[in-house]
Amino acid sequence: MSSEPVEEPVDAPAPEDDSLDEARRFGAPGRPLNRRSPFLFGFLFGLGVIVAYALFLGVRNAASILVLIFIALFLAIGLNPAVVRLRGWGVPRGLAVTIVSLTVVGLLAGGIIALIPPLVTQTTELINNAPDTIENLRRSETVNDLVQRYDIVNKVQSAVNAGTIGGAVGGVVGGAKLIFGTIFNVLTVLVLTIYFMASFDKLKEAGYSLVPSSRRDRVRLLTDEILTKVGAYMVGAISIAILAGLSTFVLAMLLDLPYPFALAVVVAVCDLIPQIGATIGAVIVSLVGLASSVPDGIVCIVFFIIYQQIENYLIYPNVMRRSVKVSDVAAVVAALLGVALFGVVGALVAIPMVAAVQLIMREVLVPSMDQR
């Protein structure tokens, strides 16, 4: 029996690690950077300052557009309850957004239409009566005596020069820019509001997706409650504005002022502007009253002084307490601080912000403190 030699198995060459060779194709990696290096710290600090300053410049340059976006988003949040109500009645979301948008556009167009006739009529009357007014002034002995005593003619002739005319033309151009800029801003806010209402649910879900899943349900409930309070604030503000417009309409009818409906629309629209809006509307109506007669103007001034005190310290706090559930003191203080810090926009969001802060303190901060 012959035994054949058993061949020893030859070890196969180990397969080359392609990934390792690919990683070291450009050389072995070096040592990690020393995070305590003064050079690295200074470089990162300087880079952070540059990025922060660039962000500041970007926000400052785009501040006007950001304000328009913020106002449009706020209006979309306030109008969303109306869309939700229509959807509850079985109306599709697209049709509900269309109905609400057309309603807003209709109210805006109705207010403009109500204001155009008195503006055109008053301007036409002023232009037509200008020659008679100038002639009456020329015949007045008192006016002629003042003209001669203070040498008004020569002063006017010296004042009317190329520089004055150029300044007047510049003022006209500036006024035209202001008018067209205002129209552009209103249209921009209107279009953005419609877009935000149409994609409101998608925007909310996108925001909720950025929250960790373990906290998502609680954040969703708190955010939905805050958005509900914003909608309630909008309803309360519109109710107060309608009440101011109705009061002005009754006053104008009792005093037999021209264009009472237009004056009521002016006051209602101005009353939607926090803090300063009611004063603007009161000044406009009081000027119309003074143009009608001095007693009517005095009655208008007294009426609005009394009404604004009642609205600021009685109607407004009570409505906000019932709709947004914010105390009277918190409503007044928040409105004042909002105007002082951020102007009209601050006053617009002051009450909903207070309601949101109260909700977060009650549901998040206080239970956290109680557990310690």
LINKASUL-V352888 format. One line per field, one symbol per residue. ss: DSSP state (A for helix, B for strand, O for the rest). Layout:
ss->???
//
This chain:
ss->OOOOOOOOOOOOOOOOOAAAAAAOOOOOOOOOOOOOOAAAAAAAAAAAAAAAAAAAAAAAAOAAAAAAAAAAAAAAAAAAAAAAAAAAOOOOAAAAAAAAAAAAAAAAAAAAAAAAAAAAAAAAAAAAAAAAAAAAAAAOAAAAAAAAAOOAAAAAAAAOOAAAAAAAAAAAAAAAAAAAAAAAAAAAAAAAAAAAAAOAAAAAAAAAAOOOAAAAAAAAAAAAAAAAAAAAAAAAAAAAAAAAAAAAAAAAAAAOOOOAAAAAAAAAAAAOOOOOAAAAAAAAAAAAAAAAOAAAAAAAAAAAAAAAAAAAAAAAAAAAAAAOOOOAAAAAAAAAAAAAAAAAAAAAAAAAAAAAAAAAAAAAAAAAAAOO
//
